[in-house]
């Protein structure tokens, strides 16, 4: 599609040392936009700190392909590149995607359409939403799910996938939010989404087909450390987002720190009651059965009660819809709690042939409290989230490849 005037959509592709993938994937993206995308769109290659021939290849592509331009940013950082290009863009909708095109391009129109229509403010591709189809290594799956669970547990976020490299934002929204985003690297996405959510803006999620890039160069340990520092900073943040909320006429929402504190206090209170009930049940049943059996039954009874109370009191879920599903997911968290307490009990009996009953209670109570922390994270990010798939989705590359745009 030829561009007249300023583009309706600008797609930024941030790159660093991508001389091999850049050419074929930009051509593929441009062909898709010209043949299957209904809006005028421009592609901007944002080279940030490359030391190979990436920038030179980008210049050749910009000369060869109409609707492609290249920007050179000397300092590295995906967030820095996005912030600089988006801040200077005149497009109505600003998007970005990773150069490996891991996300099926057919998701681009559902991503930007609600923004063009004015219905939503920010849009994200999600690999964790129901309906997504994902092929990736178990290690990356665990890290991704763990990170998003951590965000829900610590920052009370509501979006499902902060890290998918497939996002869009309206320009008028970007003008208000970008100056407030501090991170210039991988945490940029998360910070932008957290600020948008705290301002009451509407975040649209699109389930995507996504294939893991086996040549990914993300340094996991370094990125995890930076993400943890970013989470800690946002948990202390006092940025005033009320002007942003008023600008777009969004309804007032509860302060996230207050909401999270109330939720944690309610969960802790229920946890204390559950722990006391567990200890009492264990003592009563221990007189009539072996320690492991008493432990299992006490945990099972208190887990069912714990899930029911947290469903209503902590997370505000009302009515009978999905109650069975929530209880079944709660039993999964129970199984994790049982494994922690059972292993601690086994270790105790291995170290001491006949431990005192009081020592058993102390060890099991400590293990049960540790299990409670795990349970809260799972409750916040999975058990009562009806958009989350019951289990991780692993599909064969052939199935995904049959639907990928070329």
N, C-alpha and C positions, 0 to 999 in steps of 0.2 A: 504494500500500500504506500503510495507516495505521500509525502508530508507537505502540506501547505500551511504556512504560518507556523505557530508553535505546535509541537506535538501534543496530542491528547494524553499520551502515556510515554514516559521515559523509563527505560529499563537500564539500570546500571549493573555492569558486570565487573566487580572488583577483582583485580588479578595481581599476583606477585609471582614472578618466575614461572609463567605458564606458557612458554613459547611453543610447546608441543600441542597442547589442547586448544589454544586460543583460536587459531585459524579455522579448523573444521567446525568447532562448536559455535562460533559467531556466525559463520555462513549458514549453519543449520538454523540458528535462532532467527536470522534475518529472513530466510526463506519461509519459515513458519509465519512470521509477522506479515510478510507480503502476500501469502496465499490463504491463510486461515484465521487471521486476527482482524476483527472488524473496525478497530480504532487506529487512527494515525499514531504510529509509535516510532520512537527513536531509540537506538542502542548506544549507550555510552560505555566505552571500555575505560575503567578507572584503574590505571596502573599505579600501584602504591609501593614504591621502593624496589622495583625489580632490578636485578643485576645481570640478567641474561638479555635475550633479544625480544622480550615481550613487548616493550614499547615500540620498537621498530616494526614488529609484525602488526601491532595495533594501528600504526600510521598507514601501513600498506592497505590494511582492511578498510580504514576510513576513506582512503582514496578510491578503492575498488568498489565498495558497496555504498549506494545511497542510503541515507538514514543511519549511518554508523559514524560515530566520532570517538576520539580518544583524548583522555586527559592524563597528564603526567603529574603525579604527586610524589615528591621526593621522599617523604617519610613513610614508612610502612604503617599498616593498620587499616583493617577493613572498615571499622567504624569511622576513622578519620576520612577515608575516601568517600564513604556514603554521605557523611555530613557535609563535606565540601561540595560534592556534585549536586546533591539534593537542594542545598541552600541556594545554589545559583540557577537552578532549573526553572524554566517557565512552563513546564508541562502541568496539566491539571492533576495527573496521578503519577506518583513517583514509585517505581518498583525496583527490586533488585533480585538477582538470582546468581547462584554459584556458576563459575565457568564450566564445571564438569557437566552441567545440565542433568544432575542426578534426578531432579524432579521432572516428571512428564510434562511437556509443554502444554498439553491439553488442559492443565489446571490454571493456565494464565488468565483465560477469560473469566472463569468463575472467581478468580482472585480479585481482578480489578473492576468487574462490573458493578458490585455494590458501592464502590467508591465513586465511579463515574456517575452513578445514579444519585449519590448523596446519601444513601441509606446508612453506610458505615463510614468510619473514620480511618481505621487501620484494618488491613487484611493480612492474614498469615496462612501459609501452607502448614498443615499438620500431619506428621507421620504417626501420631498417636491417637488421632480421632477415629471414631468408628467409620468404617468405609475406606480407610487408607490401606494401601497395599505396599508393603515394604520388604526389600531384600537387603539385609545387612548382617554383618558379623555379630554374634551374640555379645561380644565385649562392648561394641558400640551401642547395641540395644540396651544393655544393662546400664551403661553410663548415661545415656540419654534419658531413660525412664527415671533413674536415680536423681538426676539433676532437676527434672521437672517436679518430682516429688518433693525435693528439698525446697524448691521455690514455693510450692504450695504450703509446706509446713512452716517456713520462716517468713515469707512475705505475703501469705494468704492470696496468692495469685489465682486467677480463674481460667486463664488460657492454658491449652494443653501442651503446646510445643514451642518453647522459646528459641530453639536453636536451628530450626529448619531454614536453610538459606533460600527462602522464597517468600518475600514479603512485599507489601505495598502500603502506601500512605497517601492521603490527599495532600496536595501542596499547601492549602491553607492550614491544615493541621500541622504539617511539618514546620511551617513558619513559626508556630507557637511552641512546639515541643523540642525541636532540635537545639535551640540555645540552652535548654535545661539538661541535655544529655552530656555527661562528663567523659564517659569512656570512649576511647578511640580504637579499640581493638575488638575482640570477639564478644565481650560482654555488652557491646553497644546495643545489640538486638534486645537483650533482656531488659536493659535499662529503659529503652524506648517504650517497650510494651508495659512495663510496670508503671511508668509515668502516665501513659495513656489510660491505663485502667484506673489509676488513682484519680485521674481527672474526670472519670465517669464517661470516657469516650467509648464508642461501640467498636469492638474488635471482632471482625468476621473471620471465621476459620474455614478452611477448605481442606478436606481430606485429599491427600495426594498419593500418587504412585511414585515410589522413590527407590532408586537402586544405589547402594553404597558405592562410593568411589574407592576402589582398592588402592589408588595412588594418593589418597588423602595425606596431606603434609601437616595436619594439625598436630601440634605437640600437646598431647593430652595432659601430662603432668603440669606443664606450665599454664595451660588454659584453665585447668581445674583450680589451681592456686589463684589465678586472676579472678575467676568467677566467684570464689569464696570471699575474696576481698571486696568484690563488687556487691555481693549480697549483704555483707556486713555494713558497707557504706550506705546502701539503700535502706537497710533496717534502721539506720540512725538519721536518715535524710529528713530535713525540715522544709524542703522545697514547697513553696506555696503554689498549688495547682488550681486554686479557686478561680483566678482570672481566666485560665484555659477553659474550665468548666462553663463559666458564664459566657465566654465568647461563642461557644457552640450550643449553648442552651441545654446542656445535659443536666439530668436530675442530680441533686446532691446525693452523695453516698457517704456511708460511715467512714470515719478515719480508719485507714487500714491497720494502724498500730493498735487502736482501741478495739477494733473488731477482732484482730488476732489475739490480743490479750484476753478478751472475754471468752473467745473460743478455747484458748489454752486453759484458762481457769476452770471452765466447765468440764473440759476433758479430764483435767487433773482431779477435780472433785469426784467425777465418776470413776476415775482410775483408783482413787483411794478407797472408795466404797467397794469396788470390785476386788481390790487386793485384800481388804478386810474380810469380805465374803469368801474369797478363795481360801484364806488362812483358816477361817472357821470351818468351812466344809472339809478341808483337808484333815484337820484335827479330828473331826467327827468320823470321817470315813477311814482314817488311818487305823482305827481300832479294829476294823473289820476286814481290812484288805491290805495287800502289799503297797509299798510307798509309790511305785510307778502308777499303779492302777488308781490309787487315791488322787494322785497328782493329775492324771488325765481327766478323770471325772470332774474334779473340782474346777479345772480350767475350762472344760466344756460348758458346764452350767454357767459359770461367771462370764464366759465369752459371749454366750447368747444374750444374757442380760445386759452386758456392756455394749454390745452392738445396738440393741434396741434403744437403750438410753441415749447413746451418742447420736443415733440417727435422728431422734426427736429433739433432744435438748441442745447438743453441741452444734449440729449441722443443719438443724431446722427443717428436716425432711418430714412432711406430713402425709397422711393417707396410706393406703395399702399398696399403691402402685410400686412395683419393683422391690417390695419388702423381702420376698424370698431371695431374690438376687443379692440384695444387700446382706442378708444373713449368710448366704453361701460364701460371699466374698469375706465376710467377717470371720467365717470358719477357716478361711485360708490364713488370715492373720492369726487366728487361734493356733493353727498348726505351727506357724513360725514361733509363737510364744511357747507352745508346748516343747518344741525342739530345744529352745534355750533353757527352759527349766529342767527338761529331762536330761540334757547333757550336763547341766550343773549338778543335778542329783547324782548322776552316774560318776562324775568326777569326785564328788564328796565321798561316795561309798567306796570308790577305788582308793582314796587316800586314807579313809578311816573305816575299818570293817563294820563297826557298830557305832555310828555317830549318835550323839544325843538328839532327842526329838527337838529340843530348842534350837540346836545348831542347824538341823534340817530346815526348820521354819525360817531362820535367818537367811540361809543360802537361797532357798526357793523364793523368798520375798524379794531379795535383791535381783535375782534373775527375772522375776515377774515384773519388776519396775523397769528393767532394761527392755523387756518385751513390750511394755507399755509405750515407750518412746518409738519403737518400730511401728507399733499399731497406730499411733497418731499420724505418722507420716503416710501410712497406707490408707487410713480413713480419709485424710485430707485430699489425697491425690488419686485414689482409686475406688475404694469401697462404695462411696456414695456418689461417685461421678458416673452418671448413666451414659455419658458419651464415650467413656473409655472402653476399649475392647476388653473382654474378659481375660484374654491371654494375648501375649505378643504375637503378631502376625508375621510368619516367615513364609514367603512364596518363592517359587523357583524363578530364576532369571528369565527363563523362556516365556513364562506367563506374562511378566511385566513387559519384556521386550516386544511382544506382539502388539502392544498398545502404545508404544512410544512413538512420538512424532519424529519425523525425519526431516 
